[in-house]
Amino acid sequence: MELIELTGVVLLAQPVGEYDKRLVILTGERGKITAFVHGARRPNNPLMAASNPFVFGTFTLAEGRTSYTLRSADVVSFFSELPYMQPEVYYGFYFLELASYWAQEGMECTEMVNLLYVTLRALMKGHQSRDLIRSIYECRIMAENGVFAPPETKDGMDESAFYALHFVYTTSLAKLYSFGLSEKAEQDFTREVRRRLAGCVDKKLRSLTMLELSLTQNFTE
């Protein structure tokens, strides 16, 4: 069976049977694909660590009729600290699921893969508020999927928020998380992004429910 190499990120990992796993991988070359990993849950399996969400790398796969089989992985980043960071990990799962919402098999998704990478790095660095990182990501992923364009007029919006919407829409991914906003500007920026997002996403994402629950629990503790 011919092997292919695809670069991407693991969006979802589910147990199958006693030892196997089913992965959903967002790849730059072929969009969202399903791959099975035989024996991934066996101790000392070389693919155990690579068969988890947030793993970025180049995956060597055998292609079947409707799915792939993972044979090896050259990992760039495991983001291994993220699962132990709360509530950051819930933001991370939300970012993965939002990408999965738009991605389809056969799409060219290199920009979305790279967007996820820089977003998770920003989340772990913590130089901006988590909610601002979320709003920037939501804004940019809508732009990447052709459902967002910045407003032409401020219409009462804070001027910094107005310019931030244009900046996020046009800047390179390397500079995407390079700015901060005042409290008022961040509120206006977030309000506009969430309003647009509500008109694009036609279902409540499970990870968003979990994120909101985690934030409520943190607030009450």
PyMOL CGO cylinders between C-alpha atoms (Angstrom):
from pymol import cmd
from pymol.cgo import CYLINDER

trace = [
    CYLINDER, 0.00, 0.00, 0.00, 1.36, 3.42, -0.98, 0.3, 1, 1, 1, 1, 1, 1,
    CYLINDER, 1.36, 3.42, -0.98, 2.23, 5.80, 1.84, 0.3, 1, 1, 1, 1, 1, 1,
    CYLINDER, 2.23, 5.80, 1.84, 1.66, 9.55, 1.80, 0.3, 1, 1, 1, 1, 1, 1,
    CYLINDER, 1.66, 9.55, 1.80, 2.90, 12.36, 4.04, 0.3, 1, 1, 1, 1, 1, 1,
    CYLINDER, 2.90, 12.36, 4.04, 0.50, 15.05, 5.24, 0.3, 1, 1, 1, 1, 1, 1,
    CYLINDER, 0.50, 15.05, 5.24, 1.25, 17.99, 7.52, 0.3, 1, 1, 1, 1, 1, 1,
    CYLINDER, 1.25, 17.99, 7.52, -1.33, 18.97, 10.09, 0.3, 1, 1, 1, 1, 1, 1,
    CYLINDER, -1.33, 18.97, 10.09, -2.76, 18.82, 13.60, 0.3, 1, 1, 1, 1, 1, 1,
    CYLINDER, -2.76, 18.82, 13.60, -4.79, 16.22, 15.49, 0.3, 1, 1, 1, 1, 1, 1,
    CYLINDER, -4.79, 16.22, 15.49, -8.24, 17.68, 16.18, 0.3, 1, 1, 1, 1, 1, 1,
    CYLINDER, -8.24, 17.68, 16.18, -9.84, 14.68, 17.86, 0.3, 1, 1, 1, 1, 1, 1,
    CYLINDER, -9.84, 14.68, 17.86, -8.76, 11.32, 19.27, 0.3, 1, 1, 1, 1, 1, 1,
    CYLINDER, -8.76, 11.32, 19.27, -11.24, 8.60, 20.24, 0.3, 1, 1, 1, 1, 1, 1,
    CYLINDER, -11.24, 8.60, 20.24, -10.67, 5.05, 21.54, 0.3, 1, 1, 1, 1, 1, 1,
    CYLINDER, -10.67, 5.05, 21.54, -11.68, 2.23, 19.22, 0.3, 1, 1, 1, 1, 1, 1,
    CYLINDER, -11.68, 2.23, 19.22, -11.87, -1.34, 20.52, 0.3, 1, 1, 1, 1, 1, 1,
    CYLINDER, -11.87, -1.34, 20.52, -9.39, -2.37, 23.16, 0.3, 1, 1, 1, 1, 1, 1,
    CYLINDER, -9.39, -2.37, 23.16, -6.19, -0.75, 21.92, 0.3, 1, 1, 1, 1, 1, 1,
    CYLINDER, -6.19, -0.75, 21.92, -6.81, 1.33, 18.79, 0.3, 1, 1, 1, 1, 1, 1,
    CYLINDER, -6.81, 1.33, 18.79, -7.64, 4.99, 18.24, 0.3, 1, 1, 1, 1, 1, 1,
    CYLINDER, -7.64, 4.99, 18.24, -9.57, 6.96, 15.65, 0.3, 1, 1, 1, 1, 1, 1,
    CYLINDER, -9.57, 6.96, 15.65, -8.07, 10.36, 14.86, 0.3, 1, 1, 1, 1, 1, 1,
    CYLINDER, -8.07, 10.36, 14.86, -9.48, 13.35, 13.05, 0.3, 1, 1, 1, 1, 1, 1,
    CYLINDER, -9.48, 13.35, 13.05, -6.56, 15.28, 11.58, 0.3, 1, 1, 1, 1, 1, 1,
    CYLINDER, -6.56, 15.28, 11.58, -6.69, 18.69, 9.93, 0.3, 1, 1, 1, 1, 1, 1,
    CYLINDER, -6.69, 18.69, 9.93, -4.11, 18.55, 7.14, 0.3, 1, 1, 1, 1, 1, 1,
    CYLINDER, -4.11, 18.55, 7.14, -2.86, 21.36, 5.00, 0.3, 1, 1, 1, 1, 1, 1,
    CYLINDER, -2.86, 21.36, 5.00, -2.91, 19.28, 1.83, 0.3, 1, 1, 1, 1, 1, 1,
    CYLINDER, -2.91, 19.28, 1.83, -6.19, 17.32, 2.09, 0.3, 1, 1, 1, 1, 1, 1,
    CYLINDER, -6.19, 17.32, 2.09, -8.27, 19.09, 4.71, 0.3, 1, 1, 1, 1, 1, 1,
    CYLINDER, -8.27, 19.09, 4.71, -9.98, 17.11, 7.46, 0.3, 1, 1, 1, 1, 1, 1,
    CYLINDER, -9.98, 17.11, 7.46, -9.31, 13.37, 7.34, 0.3, 1, 1, 1, 1, 1, 1,
    CYLINDER, -9.31, 13.37, 7.34, -9.98, 10.32, 9.52, 0.3, 1, 1, 1, 1, 1, 1,
    CYLINDER, -9.98, 10.32, 9.52, -7.07, 8.07, 10.44, 0.3, 1, 1, 1, 1, 1, 1,
    CYLINDER, -7.07, 8.07, 10.44, -6.89, 4.92, 12.55, 0.3, 1, 1, 1, 1, 1, 1,
    CYLINDER, -6.89, 4.92, 12.55, -3.93, 4.05, 14.76, 0.3, 1, 1, 1, 1, 1, 1,
    CYLINDER, -3.93, 4.05, 14.76, -3.60, 0.37, 15.52, 0.3, 1, 1, 1, 1, 1, 1,
    CYLINDER, -3.60, 0.37, 15.52, -2.35, -0.39, 19.00, 0.3, 1, 1, 1, 1, 1, 1,
    CYLINDER, -2.35, -0.39, 19.00, -2.11, 3.31, 19.94, 0.3, 1, 1, 1, 1, 1, 1,
    CYLINDER, -2.11, 3.31, 19.94, -3.23, 2.56, 23.50, 0.3, 1, 1, 1, 1, 1, 1,
    CYLINDER, -3.23, 2.56, 23.50, -0.76, -0.24, 24.11, 0.3, 1, 1, 1, 1, 1, 1,
    CYLINDER, -0.76, -0.24, 24.11, 2.07, 0.64, 26.51, 0.3, 1, 1, 1, 1, 1, 1,
    CYLINDER, 2.07, 0.64, 26.51, 5.28, 1.68, 24.73, 0.3, 1, 1, 1, 1, 1, 1,
    CYLINDER, 5.28, 1.68, 24.73, 3.57, 2.02, 21.34, 0.3, 1, 1, 1, 1, 1, 1,
    CYLINDER, 3.57, 2.02, 21.34, 5.69, 4.56, 19.40, 0.3, 1, 1, 1, 1, 1, 1,
    CYLINDER, 5.69, 4.56, 19.40, 2.53, 6.32, 18.16, 0.3, 1, 1, 1, 1, 1, 1,
    CYLINDER, 2.53, 6.32, 18.16, 0.92, 6.69, 21.60, 0.3, 1, 1, 1, 1, 1, 1,
    CYLINDER, 0.92, 6.69, 21.60, 2.11, 10.27, 22.20, 0.3, 1, 1, 1, 1, 1, 1,
    CYLINDER, 2.11, 10.27, 22.20, 1.36, 11.38, 18.63, 0.3, 1, 1, 1, 1, 1, 1,
    CYLINDER, 1.36, 11.38, 18.63, -2.23, 10.09, 18.81, 0.3, 1, 1, 1, 1, 1, 1,
    CYLINDER, -2.23, 10.09, 18.81, -3.61, 12.94, 20.91, 0.3, 1, 1, 1, 1, 1, 1,
    CYLINDER, -3.61, 12.94, 20.91, -5.29, 16.28, 20.28, 0.3, 1, 1, 1, 1, 1, 1,
    CYLINDER, -5.29, 16.28, 20.28, -3.06, 19.36, 19.78, 0.3, 1, 1, 1, 1, 1, 1,
    CYLINDER, -3.06, 19.36, 19.78, -0.23, 17.34, 18.19, 0.3, 1, 1, 1, 1, 1, 1,
    CYLINDER, -0.23, 17.34, 18.19, 1.29, 19.13, 15.19, 0.3, 1, 1, 1, 1, 1, 1,
    CYLINDER, 1.29, 19.13, 15.19, 3.57, 17.40, 12.72, 0.3, 1, 1, 1, 1, 1, 1,
    CYLINDER, 3.57, 17.40, 12.72, 3.99, 15.45, 9.53, 0.3, 1, 1, 1, 1, 1, 1,
    CYLINDER, 3.99, 15.45, 9.53, 2.00, 12.24, 9.46, 0.3, 1, 1, 1, 1, 1, 1,
    CYLINDER, 2.00, 12.24, 9.46, 2.86, 9.26, 7.29, 0.3, 1, 1, 1, 1, 1, 1,
    CYLINDER, 2.86, 9.26, 7.29, -0.34, 7.44, 6.36, 0.3, 1, 1, 1, 1, 1, 1,
    CYLINDER, -0.34, 7.44, 6.36, -1.57, 4.53, 4.32, 0.3, 1, 1, 1, 1, 1, 1,
    CYLINDER, -1.57, 4.53, 4.32, -4.61, 5.58, 2.31, 0.3, 1, 1, 1, 1, 1, 1,
    CYLINDER, -4.61, 5.58, 2.31, -7.70, 3.38, 2.26, 0.3, 1, 1, 1, 1, 1, 1,
    CYLINDER, -7.70, 3.38, 2.26, -11.08, 3.77, 0.59, 0.3, 1, 1, 1, 1, 1, 1,
    CYLINDER, -11.08, 3.77, 0.59, -12.71, 5.91, 3.26, 0.3, 1, 1, 1, 1, 1, 1,
    CYLINDER, -12.71, 5.91, 3.26, -9.98, 6.48, 5.84, 0.3, 1, 1, 1, 1, 1, 1,
    CYLINDER, -9.98, 6.48, 5.84, -6.27, 6.38, 6.50, 0.3, 1, 1, 1, 1, 1, 1,
    CYLINDER, -6.27, 6.38, 6.50, -4.00, 4.34, 8.76, 0.3, 1, 1, 1, 1, 1, 1,
    CYLINDER, -4.00, 4.34, 8.76, -1.30, 6.20, 10.63, 0.3, 1, 1, 1, 1, 1, 1,
    CYLINDER, -1.30, 6.20, 10.63, 2.10, 4.55, 10.24, 0.3, 1, 1, 1, 1, 1, 1,
    CYLINDER, 2.10, 4.55, 10.24, 4.47, 7.15, 11.70, 0.3, 1, 1, 1, 1, 1, 1,
    CYLINDER, 4.47, 7.15, 11.70, 4.61, 10.78, 12.79, 0.3, 1, 1, 1, 1, 1, 1,
    CYLINDER, 4.61, 10.78, 12.79, 7.33, 13.42, 12.80, 0.3, 1, 1, 1, 1, 1, 1,
    CYLINDER, 7.33, 13.42, 12.80, 6.05, 15.70, 15.55, 0.3, 1, 1, 1, 1, 1, 1,
    CYLINDER, 6.05, 15.70, 15.55, 6.80, 19.43, 15.60, 0.3, 1, 1, 1, 1, 1, 1,
    CYLINDER, 6.80, 19.43, 15.60, 4.94, 20.14, 18.85, 0.3, 1, 1, 1, 1, 1, 1,
    CYLINDER, 4.94, 20.14, 18.85, 2.92, 18.04, 21.29, 0.3, 1, 1, 1, 1, 1, 1,
    CYLINDER, 2.92, 18.04, 21.29, 1.67, 21.05, 23.28, 0.3, 1, 1, 1, 1, 1, 1,
    CYLINDER, 1.67, 21.05, 23.28, 2.02, 18.59, 26.14, 0.3, 1, 1, 1, 1, 1, 1,
    CYLINDER, 2.02, 18.59, 26.14, 1.64, 21.24, 28.87, 0.3, 1, 1, 1, 1, 1, 1,
    CYLINDER, 1.64, 21.24, 28.87, -1.71, 22.50, 27.59, 0.3, 1, 1, 1, 1, 1, 1,
    CYLINDER, -1.71, 22.50, 27.59, -3.87, 19.63, 28.98, 0.3, 1, 1, 1, 1, 1, 1,
    CYLINDER, -3.87, 19.63, 28.98, -2.68, 20.58, 32.49, 0.3, 1, 1, 1, 1, 1, 1,
    CYLINDER, -2.68, 20.58, 32.49, -3.53, 24.28, 32.09, 0.3, 1, 1, 1, 1, 1, 1,
    CYLINDER, -3.53, 24.28, 32.09, -7.03, 25.35, 33.09, 0.3, 1, 1, 1, 1, 1, 1,
    CYLINDER, -7.03, 25.35, 33.09, -9.07, 26.97, 31.69, 0.3, 1, 1, 1, 1, 1, 1,
    CYLINDER, -9.07, 26.97, 31.69, -6.63, 27.22, 28.75, 0.3, 1, 1, 1, 1, 1, 1,
    CYLINDER, -6.63, 27.22, 28.75, -7.19, 23.61, 27.71, 0.3, 1, 1, 1, 1, 1, 1,
    CYLINDER, -7.19, 23.61, 27.71, -10.91, 24.30, 27.24, 0.3, 1, 1, 1, 1, 1, 1,
    CYLINDER, -10.91, 24.30, 27.24, -10.09, 27.22, 24.98, 0.3, 1, 1, 1, 1, 1, 1,
    CYLINDER, -10.09, 27.22, 24.98, -7.77, 24.90, 23.08, 0.3, 1, 1, 1, 1, 1, 1,
    CYLINDER, -7.77, 24.90, 23.08, -10.47, 22.29, 22.50, 0.3, 1, 1, 1, 1, 1, 1,
    CYLINDER, -10.47, 22.29, 22.50, -12.84, 25.02, 21.37, 0.3, 1, 1, 1, 1, 1, 1,
    CYLINDER, -12.84, 25.02, 21.37, -10.28, 26.28, 18.85, 0.3, 1, 1, 1, 1, 1, 1,
    CYLINDER, -10.28, 26.28, 18.85, -9.87, 22.75, 17.48, 0.3, 1, 1, 1, 1, 1, 1,
    CYLINDER, -9.87, 22.75, 17.48, -13.62, 22.17, 17.19, 0.3, 1, 1, 1, 1, 1, 1,
    CYLINDER, -13.62, 22.17, 17.19, -14.22, 25.52, 15.48, 0.3, 1, 1, 1, 1, 1, 1,
    CYLINDER, -14.22, 25.52, 15.48, -11.60, 24.60, 12.88, 0.3, 1, 1, 1, 1, 1, 1,
    CYLINDER, -11.60, 24.60, 12.88, -13.25, 21.21, 12.47, 0.3, 1, 1, 1, 1, 1, 1,
    CYLINDER, -13.25, 21.21, 12.47, -16.61, 22.92, 11.93, 0.3, 1, 1, 1, 1, 1, 1,
    CYLINDER, -16.61, 22.92, 11.93, -15.39, 24.60, 8.76, 0.3, 1, 1, 1, 1, 1, 1,
    CYLINDER, -15.39, 24.60, 8.76, -12.84, 22.11, 7.47, 0.3, 1, 1, 1, 1, 1, 1,
    CYLINDER, -12.84, 22.11, 7.47, -13.85, 19.49, 4.92, 0.3, 1, 1, 1, 1, 1, 1,
    CYLINDER, -13.85, 19.49, 4.92, -12.00, 16.65, 3.26, 0.3, 1, 1, 1, 1, 1, 1,
    CYLINDER, -12.00, 16.65, 3.26, -10.29, 17.80, 0.08, 0.3, 1, 1, 1, 1, 1, 1,
    CYLINDER, -10.29, 17.80, 0.08, -9.89, 21.42, 1.22, 0.3, 1, 1, 1, 1, 1, 1,
    CYLINDER, -9.89, 21.42, 1.22, -6.56, 23.21, 1.20, 0.3, 1, 1, 1, 1, 1, 1,
    CYLINDER, -6.56, 23.21, 1.20, -6.18, 24.04, 4.90, 0.3, 1, 1, 1, 1, 1, 1,
    CYLINDER, -6.18, 24.04, 4.90, -2.56, 25.11, 5.39, 0.3, 1, 1, 1, 1, 1, 1,
    CYLINDER, -2.56, 25.11, 5.39, -3.55, 28.54, 6.67, 0.3, 1, 1, 1, 1, 1, 1,
    CYLINDER, -3.55, 28.54, 6.67, -6.00, 27.06, 9.18, 0.3, 1, 1, 1, 1, 1, 1,
    CYLINDER, -6.00, 27.06, 9.18, -3.36, 24.62, 10.45, 0.3, 1, 1, 1, 1, 1, 1,
    CYLINDER, -3.36, 24.62, 10.45, -0.90, 27.48, 10.90, 0.3, 1, 1, 1, 1, 1, 1,
    CYLINDER, -0.90, 27.48, 10.90, -3.58, 29.64, 12.53, 0.3, 1, 1, 1, 1, 1, 1,
    CYLINDER, -3.58, 29.64, 12.53, -4.20, 26.95, 15.12, 0.3, 1, 1, 1, 1, 1, 1,
    CYLINDER, -4.20, 26.95, 15.12, -0.49, 26.66, 15.81, 0.3, 1, 1, 1, 1, 1, 1,
    CYLINDER, -0.49, 26.66, 15.81, 0.12, 30.38, 16.45, 0.3, 1, 1, 1, 1, 1, 1,
    CYLINDER, 0.12, 30.38, 16.45, -3.11, 30.59, 18.47, 0.3, 1, 1, 1, 1, 1, 1,
    CYLINDER, -3.11, 30.59, 18.47, -2.18, 27.76, 20.83, 0.3, 1, 1, 1, 1, 1, 1,
    CYLINDER, -2.18, 27.76, 20.83, 1.27, 29.28, 21.27, 0.3, 1, 1, 1, 1, 1, 1,
    CYLINDER, 1.27, 29.28, 21.27, -0.32, 32.63, 22.16, 0.3, 1, 1, 1, 1, 1, 1,
    CYLINDER, -0.32, 32.63, 22.16, -2.67, 30.90, 24.60, 0.3, 1, 1, 1, 1, 1, 1,
    CYLINDER, -2.67, 30.90, 24.60, 0.21, 29.22, 26.41, 0.3, 1, 1, 1, 1, 1, 1,
    CYLINDER, 0.21, 29.22, 26.41, 2.34, 32.38, 26.51, 0.3, 1, 1, 1, 1, 1, 1,
    CYLINDER, 2.34, 32.38, 26.51, -0.49, 34.33, 28.15, 0.3, 1, 1, 1, 1, 1, 1,
    CYLINDER, -0.49, 34.33, 28.15, 0.62, 37.78, 26.99, 0.3, 1, 1, 1, 1, 1, 1,
    CYLINDER, 0.62, 37.78, 26.99, -2.98, 38.68, 26.11, 0.3, 1, 1, 1, 1, 1, 1,
    CYLINDER, -2.98, 38.68, 26.11, -6.24, 37.92, 27.87, 0.3, 1, 1, 1, 1, 1, 1,
    CYLINDER, -6.24, 37.92, 27.87, -7.68, 34.52, 27.00, 0.3, 1, 1, 1, 1, 1, 1,
    CYLINDER, -7.68, 34.52, 27.00, -10.90, 36.12, 25.81, 0.3, 1, 1, 1, 1, 1, 1,
    CYLINDER, -10.90, 36.12, 25.81, -9.03, 38.46, 23.46, 0.3, 1, 1, 1, 1, 1, 1,
    CYLINDER, -9.03, 38.46, 23.46, -7.08, 35.50, 22.03, 0.3, 1, 1, 1, 1, 1, 1,
    CYLINDER, -7.08, 35.50, 22.03, -10.40, 33.72, 21.51, 0.3, 1, 1, 1, 1, 1, 1,
    CYLINDER, -10.40, 33.72, 21.51, -11.91, 36.72, 19.72, 0.3, 1, 1, 1, 1, 1, 1,
    CYLINDER, -11.91, 36.72, 19.72, -8.87, 37.21, 17.50, 0.3, 1, 1, 1, 1, 1, 1,
    CYLINDER, -8.87, 37.21, 17.50, -8.97, 33.53, 16.55, 0.3, 1, 1, 1, 1, 1, 1,
    CYLINDER, -8.97, 33.53, 16.55, -12.71, 33.63, 15.83, 0.3, 1, 1, 1, 1, 1, 1,
    CYLINDER, -12.71, 33.63, 15.83, -12.27, 36.73, 13.70, 0.3, 1, 1, 1, 1, 1, 1,
    CYLINDER, -12.27, 36.73, 13.70, -9.39, 35.34, 11.69, 0.3, 1, 1, 1, 1, 1, 1,
    CYLINDER, -9.39, 35.34, 11.69, -10.87, 31.88, 11.12, 0.3, 1, 1, 1, 1, 1, 1,
    CYLINDER, -10.87, 31.88, 11.12, -14.04, 33.52, 9.79, 0.3, 1, 1, 1, 1, 1, 1,
    CYLINDER, -14.04, 33.52, 9.79, -11.88, 35.60, 7.46, 0.3, 1, 1, 1, 1, 1, 1,
    CYLINDER, -11.88, 35.60, 7.46, -9.98, 32.51, 6.29, 0.3, 1, 1, 1, 1, 1, 1,
    CYLINDER, -9.98, 32.51, 6.29, -13.30, 30.87, 5.41, 0.3, 1, 1, 1, 1, 1, 1,
    CYLINDER, -13.30, 30.87, 5.41, -14.64, 33.89, 3.55, 0.3, 1, 1, 1, 1, 1, 1,
    CYLINDER, -14.64, 33.89, 3.55, -17.42, 34.85, 5.97, 0.3, 1, 1, 1, 1, 1, 1,
    CYLINDER, -17.42, 34.85, 5.97, -15.89, 37.96, 7.55, 0.3, 1, 1, 1, 1, 1, 1,
    CYLINDER, -15.89, 37.96, 7.55, -14.86, 41.38, 6.27, 0.3, 1, 1, 1, 1, 1, 1,
    CYLINDER, -14.86, 41.38, 6.27, -14.11, 44.31, 8.61, 0.3, 1, 1, 1, 1, 1, 1,
    CYLINDER, -14.11, 44.31, 8.61, -16.73, 47.08, 8.91, 0.3, 1, 1, 1, 1, 1, 1,
    CYLINDER, -16.73, 47.08, 8.91, -16.34, 50.19, 6.77, 0.3, 1, 1, 1, 1, 1, 1,
    CYLINDER, -16.34, 50.19, 6.77, -17.42, 52.61, 9.52, 0.3, 1, 1, 1, 1, 1, 1,
    CYLINDER, -17.42, 52.61, 9.52, -17.02, 52.64, 13.30, 0.3, 1, 1, 1, 1, 1, 1,
    CYLINDER, -17.02, 52.64, 13.30, -20.74, 53.12, 14.09, 0.3, 1, 1, 1, 1, 1, 1,
    CYLINDER, -20.74, 53.12, 14.09, -20.03, 54.03, 17.69, 0.3, 1, 1, 1, 1, 1, 1,
    CYLINDER, -20.03, 54.03, 17.69, -17.35, 51.39, 18.12, 0.3, 1, 1, 1, 1, 1, 1,
    CYLINDER, -17.35, 51.39, 18.12, -14.16, 52.24, 19.97, 0.3, 1, 1, 1, 1, 1, 1,
    CYLINDER, -14.16, 52.24, 19.97, -11.61, 53.42, 17.42, 0.3, 1, 1, 1, 1, 1, 1,
    CYLINDER, -11.61, 53.42, 17.42, -8.97, 50.93, 18.57, 0.3, 1, 1, 1, 1, 1, 1,
    CYLINDER, -8.97, 50.93, 18.57, -11.47, 48.07, 18.22, 0.3, 1, 1, 1, 1, 1, 1,
    CYLINDER, -11.47, 48.07, 18.22, -12.33, 49.24, 14.72, 0.3, 1, 1, 1, 1, 1, 1,
    CYLINDER, -12.33, 49.24, 14.72, -8.69, 49.23, 13.66, 0.3, 1, 1, 1, 1, 1, 1,
    CYLINDER, -8.69, 49.23, 13.66, -8.08, 45.91, 15.42, 0.3, 1, 1, 1, 1, 1, 1,
    CYLINDER, -8.08, 45.91, 15.42, -10.76, 44.26, 13.25, 0.3, 1, 1, 1, 1, 1, 1,
    CYLINDER, -10.76, 44.26, 13.25, -8.96, 45.51, 10.15, 0.3, 1, 1, 1, 1, 1, 1,
    CYLINDER, -8.96, 45.51, 10.15, -5.57, 44.46, 11.53, 0.3, 1, 1, 1, 1, 1, 1,
    CYLINDER, -5.57, 44.46, 11.53, -6.68, 40.90, 12.30, 0.3, 1, 1, 1, 1, 1, 1,
    CYLINDER, -6.68, 40.90, 12.30, -8.23, 40.63, 8.85, 0.3, 1, 1, 1, 1, 1, 1,
    CYLINDER, -8.23, 40.63, 8.85, -5.09, 41.70, 6.96, 0.3, 1, 1, 1, 1, 1, 1,
    CYLINDER, -5.09, 41.70, 6.96, -1.98, 40.99, 9.04, 0.3, 1, 1, 1, 1, 1, 1,
    CYLINDER, -1.98, 40.99, 9.04, 0.32, 37.99, 8.78, 0.3, 1, 1, 1, 1, 1, 1,
    CYLINDER, 0.32, 37.99, 8.78, -0.16, 35.13, 11.22, 0.3, 1, 1, 1, 1, 1, 1,
    CYLINDER, -0.16, 35.13, 11.22, 3.23, 35.93, 12.74, 0.3, 1, 1, 1, 1, 1, 1,
    CYLINDER, 3.23, 35.93, 12.74, 1.90, 39.32, 13.93, 0.3, 1, 1, 1, 1, 1, 1,
    CYLINDER, 1.90, 39.32, 13.93, -1.66, 38.25, 14.72, 0.3, 1, 1, 1, 1, 1, 1,
    CYLINDER, -1.66, 38.25, 14.72, -1.23, 38.20, 18.50, 0.3, 1, 1, 1, 1, 1, 1,
    CYLINDER, -1.23, 38.20, 18.50, 1.06, 41.20, 18.76, 0.3, 1, 1, 1, 1, 1, 1,
    CYLINDER, 1.06, 41.20, 18.76, -1.36, 43.78, 20.16, 0.3, 1, 1, 1, 1, 1, 1,
    CYLINDER, -1.36, 43.78, 20.16, -3.46, 44.57, 23.20, 0.3, 1, 1, 1, 1, 1, 1,
    CYLINDER, -3.46, 44.57, 23.20, -6.61, 46.60, 23.72, 0.3, 1, 1, 1, 1, 1, 1,
    CYLINDER, -6.61, 46.60, 23.72, -8.11, 48.69, 26.48, 0.3, 1, 1, 1, 1, 1, 1,
    CYLINDER, -8.11, 48.69, 26.48, -11.03, 47.18, 28.37, 0.3, 1, 1, 1, 1, 1, 1,
    CYLINDER, -11.03, 47.18, 28.37, -13.58, 49.20, 26.39, 0.3, 1, 1, 1, 1, 1, 1,
    CYLINDER, -13.58, 49.20, 26.39, -11.91, 48.45, 23.04, 0.3, 1, 1, 1, 1, 1, 1,
    CYLINDER, -11.91, 48.45, 23.04, -11.68, 44.72, 23.84, 0.3, 1, 1, 1, 1, 1, 1,
    CYLINDER, -11.68, 44.72, 23.84, -15.38, 44.67, 24.75, 0.3, 1, 1, 1, 1, 1, 1,
    CYLINDER, -15.38, 44.67, 24.75, -16.34, 46.33, 21.45, 0.3, 1, 1, 1, 1, 1, 1,
    CYLINDER, -16.34, 46.33, 21.45, -14.01, 44.09, 19.45, 0.3, 1, 1, 1, 1, 1, 1,
    CYLINDER, -14.01, 44.09, 19.45, -15.38, 40.96, 21.10, 0.3, 1, 1, 1, 1, 1, 1,
    CYLINDER, -15.38, 40.96, 21.10, -18.99, 42.06, 20.73, 0.3, 1, 1, 1, 1, 1, 1,
    CYLINDER, -18.99, 42.06, 20.73, -18.59, 42.61, 17.00, 0.3, 1, 1, 1, 1, 1, 1,
    CYLINDER, -18.59, 42.61, 17.00, -16.76, 39.31, 16.44, 0.3, 1, 1, 1, 1, 1, 1,
    CYLINDER, -16.76, 39.31, 16.44, -19.29, 37.28, 18.45, 0.3, 1, 1, 1, 1, 1, 1,
    CYLINDER, -19.29, 37.28, 18.45, -22.18, 38.95, 16.62, 0.3, 1, 1, 1, 1, 1, 1,
    CYLINDER, -22.18, 38.95, 16.62, -20.68, 37.95, 13.28, 0.3, 1, 1, 1, 1, 1, 1,
    CYLINDER, -20.68, 37.95, 13.28, -19.84, 34.45, 14.49, 0.3, 1, 1, 1, 1, 1, 1,
    CYLINDER, -19.84, 34.45, 14.49, -23.39, 33.84, 15.69, 0.3, 1, 1, 1, 1, 1, 1,
    CYLINDER, -23.39, 33.84, 15.69, -24.58, 34.43, 12.13, 0.3, 1, 1, 1, 1, 1, 1,
    CYLINDER, -24.58, 34.43, 12.13, -22.08, 31.91, 10.70, 0.3, 1, 1, 1, 1, 1, 1,
    CYLINDER, -22.08, 31.91, 10.70, -22.09, 28.94, 13.06, 0.3, 1, 1, 1, 1, 1, 1,
    CYLINDER, -22.09, 28.94, 13.06, -25.48, 27.24, 13.06, 0.3, 1, 1, 1, 1, 1, 1,
    CYLINDER, -25.48, 27.24, 13.06, -25.00, 24.95, 16.06, 0.3, 1, 1, 1, 1, 1, 1,
    CYLINDER, -25.00, 24.95, 16.06, -23.67, 25.12, 19.60, 0.3, 1, 1, 1, 1, 1, 1,
    CYLINDER, -23.67, 25.12, 19.60, -20.27, 23.51, 19.75, 0.3, 1, 1, 1, 1, 1, 1,
    CYLINDER, -20.27, 23.51, 19.75, -19.83, 21.02, 22.59, 0.3, 1, 1, 1, 1, 1, 1,
    CYLINDER, -19.83, 21.02, 22.59, -16.40, 22.40, 23.44, 0.3, 1, 1, 1, 1, 1, 1,
    CYLINDER, -16.40, 22.40, 23.44, -17.85, 25.90, 23.81, 0.3, 1, 1, 1, 1, 1, 1,
    CYLINDER, -17.85, 25.90, 23.81, -20.38, 24.59, 26.32, 0.3, 1, 1, 1, 1, 1, 1,
    CYLINDER, -20.38, 24.59, 26.32, -17.53, 23.00, 28.27, 0.3, 1, 1, 1, 1, 1, 1,
    CYLINDER, -17.53, 23.00, 28.27, -15.50, 26.21, 28.08, 0.3, 1, 1, 1, 1, 1, 1,
    CYLINDER, -15.50, 26.21, 28.08, -18.37, 28.31, 29.40, 0.3, 1, 1, 1, 1, 1, 1,
    CYLINDER, -18.37, 28.31, 29.40, -18.97, 25.81, 32.22, 0.3, 1, 1, 1, 1, 1, 1,
    CYLINDER, -18.97, 25.81, 32.22, -15.30, 25.86, 33.20, 0.3, 1, 1, 1, 1, 1, 1,
    CYLINDER, -15.30, 25.86, 33.20, -15.29, 29.66, 33.32, 0.3, 1, 1, 1, 1, 1, 1,
    CYLINDER, -15.29, 29.66, 33.32, -18.40, 29.67, 35.50, 0.3, 1, 1, 1, 1, 1, 1,
    CYLINDER, -18.40, 29.67, 35.50, -16.81, 27.19, 37.90, 0.3, 1, 1, 1, 1, 1, 1,
    CYLINDER, -16.81, 27.19, 37.90, -13.58, 29.20, 38.09, 0.3, 1, 1, 1, 1, 1, 1,
    CYLINDER, -13.58, 29.20, 38.09, -15.56, 32.35, 38.79, 0.3, 1, 1, 1, 1, 1, 1,
    CYLINDER, -15.56, 32.35, 38.79, -17.53, 30.79, 41.66, 0.3, 1, 1, 1, 1, 1, 1,
    CYLINDER, -17.53, 30.79, 41.66, -14.58, 29.08, 43.34, 0.3, 1, 1, 1, 1, 1, 1,
]
cmd.load_cgo(trace, "trace")
